[in-house]
Amino acid sequence: MAKVELYEDQTRMGTYSQVRLDDGKRILISLTQTELAVRQYVFGMPIKNIFDMVSLDFMMNVLYPFGPKSKNAHQSLLQIITEIAIESGAGVDNFSNEFWKNVEKYSQRIKAEGEVV
């Protein structure tokens, strides 16, 4: 199973997490105010861009469908994305496809739970 090796959420060092996938390869999930980036890392150097998402609006709408009334509103975006990455963590070669499938499943589950009353 994939596991989190580093996790820095809104610290002076930034907002990122490093996950070791089932195949032993590492990815770095990096969040800025405008971008989500997932890259494969070897010896601390990015060697492969898995995907970039320039607009986080889409991700916010998908992961927090009811805004602050979403049942998961207490979780940070990095926390949710890292959890989805761990579920998608079989290997770097198929990571992107598995990640987006799991984003869709997560979104459907949150929408089904409804808003906090």
Residue pairs with C-beta under 8 A, 6 or more apart in sequence:
1 22
1 86
1 89
2 19
2 20
2 21
2 22
2 85
2 86
2 87
2 88
2 89
2 90
3 19
3 20
3 86
4 17
4 18
4 19
4 82
4 86
5 18
5 19
5 20
5 26
6 16
6 17
6 18
7 17
7 18
7 78
7 82
8 14
8 15
8 16
8 17
9 15
9 17
9 76
9 78
9 79
10 76
10 78
14 30
15 30
15 31
15 32
15 78
16 28
16 29
16 30
16 31
16 78
17 28
17 29
17 78
17 81
17 82
17 85
18 26
18 27
18 28
18 29
18 41
19 26
19 27
19 29
19 82
19 85
19 86
19 89
20 26
21 27
21 89
21 90
21 91
21 92
21 95
22 89
22 90
22 91
23 90
23 91
23 92
23 93
25 40
25 42
25 91
25 92
26 40
26 41
26 42
27 38
27 39
27 40
27 41
27 50
27 85
27 92
27 95
28 37
28 38
28 39
28 41
28 46
29 36
29 37
29 38
29 78
29 81
29 82
29 85
30 36
30 37
30 38
30 39
31 56
31 77
31 78
31 81
33 56
34 54
34 55
34 56
35 52
35 53
35 54
35 56
36 52
36 53
36 56
36 59
36 81
37 49
37 51
37 52
37 53
38 49
38 50
38 51
38 52
38 85
38 95
38 96
38 99
39 46
39 47
39 48
39 49
39 50
40 46
40 47
40 48
40 49
40 50
40 92
41 47
48 92
50 92
50 95
50 96
51 96
51 99
53 59
56 77
59 77
59 81
60 77
62 103
62 107
63 70
63 72
63 77
63 80
63 81
63 103
63 106
63 107
63 110
64 70
64 72
64 73
64 110
65 107
65 110
65 111
66 114
66 115
66 116
67 73
69 115
69 116
70 110
70 115
70 116
71 110
71 113
71 114
71 115
71 116
72 80
72 110
73 116
80 106
84 99
84 102
84 103
84 106
85 95
85 99
87 98
87 102
88 95
88 98
88 99
88 101
88 102
89 95
89 98
90 98
